[in-house]
């Protein structure tokens, strides 16, 4: 498994994985991912997990002025994080988060935040497992 920054040829996989995480917005995912590669200066950091030359997970790291429970501002914030179901429980999600933490540290951040919908029992359990 390799964790790396996204490249433009990964865009179809990123769209597919975003649709898996946030279903029902395929056209929005297509537009947002196209825009990402057009204007990288204003975009979040996107990391992907690759296994056997296939993108199987992603993490979007952005920076918010405020996150509940955090003391610093801006704060590194995991906006989206997903691993394909067939590749879950192999440490790929953890590796994505650890790479995001390392990236945030190199940028001078002391905290990283994330959230999950209250109804998302699996998402909450995944956060707690880290």
For each residue, the residues with C-beta under 8 A, 3 or more apart:
1: 49 50 51 90 91 92 95
2: 49 50 51
3: 47 48 49 50 95 96 99
4: 47 48 50
5: 45 46 47 48
6: 10 11 14 46 47 48 58
7: 10
8: 11 37
9:
10: 6 7 13 14 48 55
11: 6 8 14 15 33 34 37
12: 15 16
13: 10 16 17 48 54 55
14: 6 10 11 17 18 29 33 46 48 55 58
15: 11 12 18 19 26 29 30 33
16: 12 13 19 20
17: 13 14 20 21 55 56 57 58 82 84
18: 14 15 21 22 25 29 32 33 58 80 82
19: 15 16 22 23 25 26 29
20: 16 17 23 82 84 85
21: 17 18 80 81 82
22: 18 19 25 29 80
23: 19 20
24:
25: 18 19 22 28 29
26: 15 19 29 30
27: 30 31
28: 25 31 32
29: 14 15 18 19 22 25 26 32 33
30: 15 26 27 33 34
31: 27 28 34 35
32: 18 28 29 35 36
33: 11 14 15 18 29 30 36 37
34: 11 30 31 37 38
35: 31 32 38 39 43
36: 32 33 39 40 43 44 46
37: 8 11 33 34 40
38: 34 35
39: 35 36 42 43
40: 36 37 43
41:
42: 39
43: 35 36 39 40 46
44: 36 60 61 62 63 79
45: 5 60 61 62 100 103
46: 5 6 14 36 43 58 59 60 61
47: 3 4 5 6 58 59 61 96 99 100 103
48: 3 4 5 6 10 13 14 55 57 58
49: 1 2 3 55 56 57 58 83 87 92 95 96
50: 1 2 3 4 53 54 55 56
51: 1 2 54 56 87 92
52:
53: 50
54: 13 50 51
55: 10 13 14 17 48 49 50 58
56: 17 49 50 51 83 84 86 87 92
57: 17 48 49 82 83 84 87 92 93 96
58: 6 14 17 18 46 47 48 49 55 80 81 82 96
59: 46 47 78 80 81 96 97 99 100
60: 44 45 46 78 79 80 81
61: 44 45 46 47 76 77 78 79 100 103 104 112
62: 44 45 76 77 79
63: 44 74 75 76 77 109
64: 67 74 75 77 113
65: 73 74 75
66: 70 73 75
67: 64 70 75 77 111 113 115
68: 113
69: 113
70: 66 67 73 75 111 113
71: 111
72: 75 109 110 111
73: 65 66 70
74: 63 64 65 109
75: 63 64 65 66 67 70 72 109 111 112 113
76: 61 62 63 100 104 107 109 111 112 113
77: 61 62 63 64 67 112 113 114
78: 59 60 61 81 97 100 112 113 114
79: 44 60 61 62
80: 18 21 22 58 59 60
81: 21 58 59 60 78 93 96 97 114
82: 17 18 20 21 57 58
83: 49 56 57 87 88 92 93 96
84: 17 20 56 57 87 88
85: 20 88
86: 56
87: 49 51 56 57 83 84 90 92
88: 83 84 85 92 93
89:
90: 1 87
91: 1 94 95
92: 1 49 51 56 57 83 87 88 95 96
93: 57 81 83 88 96 97 126 130
94: 91 97 98 130
95: 1 3 49 91 92 98 99
96: 3 47 49 57 58 59 81 83 92 93 99 100
97: 59 78 81 93 94 100 101 130
98: 94 95 101 102
99: 3 47 59 95 96 102 103
100: 45 47 59 61 76 78 96 97 103 104 112
101: 97 98 104 105 112
102: 98 99 105 106
103: 45 47 61 99 100 106 107
104: 61 76 100 101 107 109 112
105: 101 102 108 109
106: 102 103
107: 76 103 104
108: 105
109: 63 72 74 75 76 104 105 112
110: 72
111: 67 70 71 72 75 76
112: 61 75 76 77 78 100 101 104 109
113: 64 67 68 69 70 75 76 77 78
114: 77 78 81 127
115: 67
116: 120 123 124 126 127
117: 120 123
118: 124
119:
120: 116 117 123 124
121: 124 125
122: 125 126
123: 116 117 120 126 127
124: 116 118 120 121 127 128
125: 121 122 128 129
126: 93 116 122 123 129 130
127: 114 116 123 124 130
128: 124 125
129: 125 126
130: 93 94 97 126 127
